[in-house]
Amino acid sequence: MSASTSASLPIPSPKQTIIQGITLDDKPFRPSDWAERLAGVMSGFREGAVEGMRYLDYSPWCVPINQGNVRCVIVDHAIKDYNVMAWDFVMNFAKDNKLQVAEVCLLPEVKKT
């Protein structure tokens, strides 16, 4: 693919938000397992969820990850369509705890053959 061809490809709009375990003051957010706790609270938010059911895995829309040595949570914007109050809860958690937040568009991994 030439440079001119790649320059004309559309740039995807952000589809996820990453909440980083770093405060706006550049200090690590505590407790160290905050990402798993937040994702655990959000585990019931998924397509086909049964109200009151407890799930043993994370919601596909709210997943904890490590980014380098920083704990983060990836929040998919699809959760807004499913339950806007769930989206508000997660975003208010980040705001109330003064966490760094960025809009991202995660690209699928390409498997090497």
C-alpha positions in Angstrom: 0.0 0.0 0.0 1.5 3.4 -1.0 1.6 6.4 1.4 -1.0 8.2 -0.7 -3.4 5.2 -0.4 -2.9 4.9 3.4 -3.4 8.6 3.8 -6.9 8.4 2.2 -8.1 5.6 4.5 -10.8 6.7 6.9 -9.7 7.2 10.5 -12.0 5.3 12.8 -13.8 7.2 15.5 -13.0 6.3 19.1 -15.1 3.3 20.3 -13.6 2.8 23.7 -12.5 4.9 26.7 -9.5 3.9 28.7 -9.5 4.8 32.4 -5.9 4.8 33.7 -4.9 4.1 37.3 -3.0 7.4 37.3 -4.5 10.5 38.9 -4.4 13.9 37.2 -1.5 14.6 39.7 0.4 11.7 38.1 0.2 9.6 41.2 -0.8 5.9 41.2 -4.4 5.3 42.1 -5.0 3.0 45.1 -6.0 0.3 46.0 -3.9 -1.6 43.5 -6.9 -3.8 42.5 -9.2 -1.0 41.7 -9.5 -2.0 38.0 -10.7 -5.5 38.9 -13.1 -4.1 41.5 -14.7 -1.7 39.0 -14.9 -4.3 36.2 -16.4 -6.7 38.7 -19.1 -4.3 39.7 -19.9 -3.9 35.9 -19.8 -7.6 35.2 -23.7 -7.8 35.0 -23.8 -5.3 32.1 -23.9 -7.5 29.0 -26.2 -8.5 26.3 -28.7 -11.1 27.5 -27.9 -10.5 31.1 -30.4 -11.9 33.7 -31.3 -9.3 36.4 -29.9 -10.4 39.7 -27.6 -13.0 38.2 -23.9 -13.0 39.3 -21.4 -13.5 36.6 -17.9 -15.0 37.0 -16.3 -13.1 34.2 -16.1 -9.5 33.2 -18.5 -7.7 31.0 -17.2 -7.4 27.4 -17.8 -3.7 27.7 -15.7 -3.1 30.8 -12.4 -5.0 31.0 -9.4 -4.5 33.3 -6.0 -4.5 31.6 -2.3 -3.7 32.2 -0.8 -1.0 30.1 2.8 -1.2 30.9 2.9 -1.1 34.7 -0.4 0.8 34.9 -3.7 -0.8 35.8 -6.5 0.4 33.4 -10.1 -0.3 32.5 -11.2 -0.3 28.9 -14.9 0.8 28.6 -16.6 0.1 25.3 -19.0 2.9 24.2 -21.5 0.2 23.4 -22.4 0.1 27.1 -24.1 3.5 26.6 -26.6 2.0 24.2 -27.3 -0.9 26.6 -27.5 1.2 29.8 -26.6 4.8 30.0 -26.6 4.8 33.8 -23.8 2.2 33.7 -21.8 4.4 31.4 -22.4 7.4 33.7 -21.4 5.3 36.8 -18.0 4.4 35.2 -17.3 7.8 33.9 -18.3 9.4 37.3 -16.0 7.0 39.0 -13.1 8.2 36.9 -14.1 11.9 37.5 -14.6 11.5 41.2 -11.3 9.9 41.7 -9.5 12.3 39.3 -8.2 9.5 37.0 -6.7 10.1 33.6 -9.1 9.2 30.8 -8.6 8.9 27.0 -10.7 8.1 24.0 -9.2 5.2 22.0 -10.1 3.0 19.1 -8.7 -0.4 19.7 -7.8 -2.3 16.6 -8.2 -6.1 16.5 -5.1 -8.1 16.8 -3.8 -9.6 13.5 -2.8 -13.2 13.8 0.5 -14.1 12.1 0.3 -17.0 9.8 
